[in-house]
Amino acid sequence: MTDKEQVDMKVLQQKYMELQMVQTQVQQVQKQAQMLEAQASEMDSVEQALDDFTRAKPGDAFVTLTPGLFVKARVENTERVLLNVGGGAVVEKSVGDAKKIVHGQGLELRKLQEDLMLQLQKLAGRAEGLQDEMKSLVK
């Protein structure tokens, strides 16, 4: 094997390892984007639940504890809700204010998802470039 062939082989191995790293990054970014989509969809569901809540009348209602598990409760006020603001803190908000907050969170999640998609496009472009470089080394 000539010196040039040895150098080409080393460069090819480096490109291959870099390609594998890029592919791993692509998979991680895809997972993150999927998680953000799930969270954004959850915010949409919360918004819909708030809309439904505003149409409810005070009285007995079924309250979801977890999907498929309910308790019977008495709703006395359909104009205000308790909103978890993190760190174990809960604040009372009007339904409209709570809906604005949830909507803003959904928008932020979708913005983060868009940023990840741009990052994914850059990674895909880098992977394609590495494949082209590897092809030219093999010739």
TAMOJO-V647008 format. One record per residue. N is the residue number from 1. PSI is psi in degrees with one decimal (NA if undefined). NEAR is the number of other ideal C-beta (glycine too) atoms within 12 Angstrom. D_FIRST is the distance of its C-alpha to the first C-alpha in Angstrom with 2 decimals. Layout:
n=N psi=PSI near=NEAR d_first=D_FIRST
n=N psi=PSI near=NEAR d_first=D_FIRST
This chain:
n=1 psi=131.7 near=9 d_first=0.00
n=2 psi=165.6 near=8 d_first=3.81
n=3 psi=-41.0 near=9 d_first=6.71
n=4 psi=-42.1 near=11 d_first=8.19
n=5 psi=-37.8 near=13 d_first=6.05
n=6 psi=-42.9 near=12 d_first=6.58
n=7 psi=-45.3 near=14 d_first=10.04
n=8 psi=-39.1 near=20 d_first=10.64
n=9 psi=-41.5 near=18 d_first=10.03
n=10 psi=-43.9 near=16 d_first=12.44
n=11 psi=-41.8 near=20 d_first=14.79
n=12 psi=-43.6 near=23 d_first=14.87
n=13 psi=-41.1 near=16 d_first=15.83
n=14 psi=-43.1 near=18 d_first=18.40
n=15 psi=-39.8 near=26 d_first=19.81
n=16 psi=-44.1 near=22 d_first=20.14
n=17 psi=-40.2 near=16 d_first=22.00
n=18 psi=-40.3 near=22 d_first=24.15
n=19 psi=-42.0 near=26 d_first=24.96
n=20 psi=-40.2 near=18 d_first=26.12
n=21 psi=-41.7 near=18 d_first=28.30
n=22 psi=-41.3 near=26 d_first=29.77
n=23 psi=-37.0 near=22 d_first=30.57
n=24 psi=-42.4 near=16 d_first=32.32
n=25 psi=-40.5 near=22 d_first=34.28
n=26 psi=-45.9 near=27 d_first=35.28
n=27 psi=-41.7 near=18 d_first=36.68
n=28 psi=-43.9 near=18 d_first=38.60
n=29 psi=-39.5 near=27 d_first=40.06
n=30 psi=-42.3 near=22 d_first=41.10
n=31 psi=-43.3 near=16 d_first=42.90
n=32 psi=-42.1 near=22 d_first=44.65
n=33 psi=-40.0 near=27 d_first=45.74
n=34 psi=-41.5 near=19 d_first=47.15
n=35 psi=-41.3 near=18 d_first=49.05
n=36 psi=-38.9 near=27 d_first=50.50
n=37 psi=-41.7 near=22 d_first=51.59
n=38 psi=-42.0 near=18 d_first=53.33
n=39 psi=-40.3 near=23 d_first=55.09
n=40 psi=-39.5 near=28 d_first=56.14
n=41 psi=-35.9 near=18 d_first=57.51
n=42 psi=-39.3 near=19 d_first=59.43
n=43 psi=-37.6 near=28 d_first=60.97
n=44 psi=-41.5 near=22 d_first=62.04
n=45 psi=-39.1 near=18 d_first=63.70
n=46 psi=-42.7 near=29 d_first=65.47
n=47 psi=-43.6 near=26 d_first=66.75
n=48 psi=-40.6 near=18 d_first=68.06
n=49 psi=-38.7 near=21 d_first=69.70
n=50 psi=-39.8 near=30 d_first=71.40
n=51 psi=-46.0 near=19 d_first=72.67
n=52 psi=-39.9 near=18 d_first=74.04
n=53 psi=-38.6 near=28 d_first=75.58
n=54 psi=-23.5 near=21 d_first=77.53
n=55 psi=-8.9 near=14 d_first=79.18
n=56 psi=154.4 near=23 d_first=80.22
n=57 psi=147.2 near=15 d_first=83.76
n=58 psi=143.8 near=14 d_first=84.77
n=59 psi=-163.0 near=13 d_first=85.47
n=60 psi=142.8 near=14 d_first=83.73
n=61 psi=160.1 near=20 d_first=80.07
n=62 psi=129.6 near=15 d_first=77.14
n=63 psi=130.2 near=16 d_first=74.48
n=64 psi=125.5 near=17 d_first=70.92
n=65 psi=-47.0 near=11 d_first=69.70
n=66 psi=164.4 near=8 d_first=66.41
n=67 psi=122.4 near=8 d_first=65.53
n=68 psi=0.5 near=7 d_first=68.10
n=69 psi=119.4 near=9 d_first=70.27
n=70 psi=158.8 near=13 d_first=73.32
n=71 psi=152.9 near=12 d_first=76.42
n=72 psi=130.2 near=12 d_first=79.71
n=73 psi=161.9 near=15 d_first=80.55
n=74 psi=119.6 near=15 d_first=83.16
n=75 psi=122.2 near=21 d_first=81.92
n=76 psi=-25.6 near=13 d_first=84.44
n=77 psi=121.0 near=18 d_first=82.66
n=78 psi=13.4 near=20 d_first=80.27
n=79 psi=-15.4 near=20 d_first=79.96
n=80 psi=147.6 near=20 d_first=78.00
n=81 psi=163.9 near=26 d_first=74.99
n=82 psi=128.8 near=16 d_first=73.31
n=83 psi=125.0 near=23 d_first=69.79
n=84 psi=121.5 near=17 d_first=67.21
n=85 psi=11.5 near=16 d_first=65.81
n=86 psi=159.3 near=10 d_first=63.46
n=87 psi=23.1 near=7 d_first=63.87
n=88 psi=5.4 near=7 d_first=66.59
n=89 psi=138.5 near=10 d_first=68.80
n=90 psi=134.9 near=13 d_first=70.77
n=91 psi=150.8 near=17 d_first=72.83
n=92 psi=132.3 near=16 d_first=75.41
n=93 psi=156.2 near=20 d_first=74.72
n=94 psi=157.3 near=20 d_first=76.35
n=95 psi=-40.5 near=27 d_first=74.59
n=96 psi=-44.7 near=19 d_first=73.85
n=97 psi=-41.5 near=20 d_first=72.28
n=98 psi=-40.7 near=30 d_first=70.24
n=99 psi=-38.9 near=26 d_first=69.05
n=100 psi=-42.4 near=19 d_first=67.99
n=101 psi=-47.6 near=25 d_first=66.01
n=102 psi=-41.5 near=32 d_first=64.29
n=103 psi=-44.1 near=22 d_first=63.60
n=104 psi=-39.3 near=18 d_first=62.06
n=105 psi=-40.9 near=26 d_first=59.83
n=106 psi=-42.1 near=28 d_first=58.72
n=107 psi=-41.9 near=20 d_first=57.93
n=108 psi=-41.6 near=18 d_first=55.94
n=109 psi=-41.0 near=28 d_first=53.91
n=110 psi=-33.0 near=23 d_first=53.17
n=111 psi=-43.6 near=16 d_first=52.19
n=112 psi=-38.1 near=22 d_first=49.71
n=113 psi=-41.3 near=27 d_first=48.40
n=114 psi=-41.6 near=18 d_first=47.97
n=115 psi=-41.0 near=18 d_first=46.06
n=116 psi=-36.5 near=27 d_first=43.72
n=117 psi=-36.6 near=22 d_first=43.24
n=118 psi=-41.6 near=16 d_first=42.25
n=119 psi=-38.9 near=22 d_first=39.75
n=120 psi=-40.7 near=26 d_first=38.46
n=121 psi=-40.3 near=18 d_first=38.04
n=122 psi=-42.6 near=18 d_first=36.03
n=123 psi=-40.6 near=27 d_first=33.76
n=124 psi=-40.0 near=22 d_first=33.34
n=125 psi=-40.1 near=16 d_first=32.49
n=126 psi=-41.3 near=22 d_first=29.86
n=127 psi=-41.5 near=27 d_first=28.35
n=128 psi=-41.7 near=18 d_first=28.36
n=129 psi=-41.4 near=18 d_first=26.69
n=130 psi=-40.2 near=27 d_first=23.90
n=131 psi=-40.8 near=22 d_first=23.42
n=132 psi=-43.3 near=16 d_first=23.32
n=133 psi=-40.7 near=21 d_first=20.73
n=134 psi=-40.4 near=24 d_first=18.52
n=135 psi=-40.9 near=15 d_first=19.12
n=136 psi=-29.5 near=14 d_first=18.17
n=137 psi=-30.2 near=21 d_first=14.77
n=138 psi=-29.4 near=15 d_first=14.12
n=139 psi=NA near=9 d_first=15.23
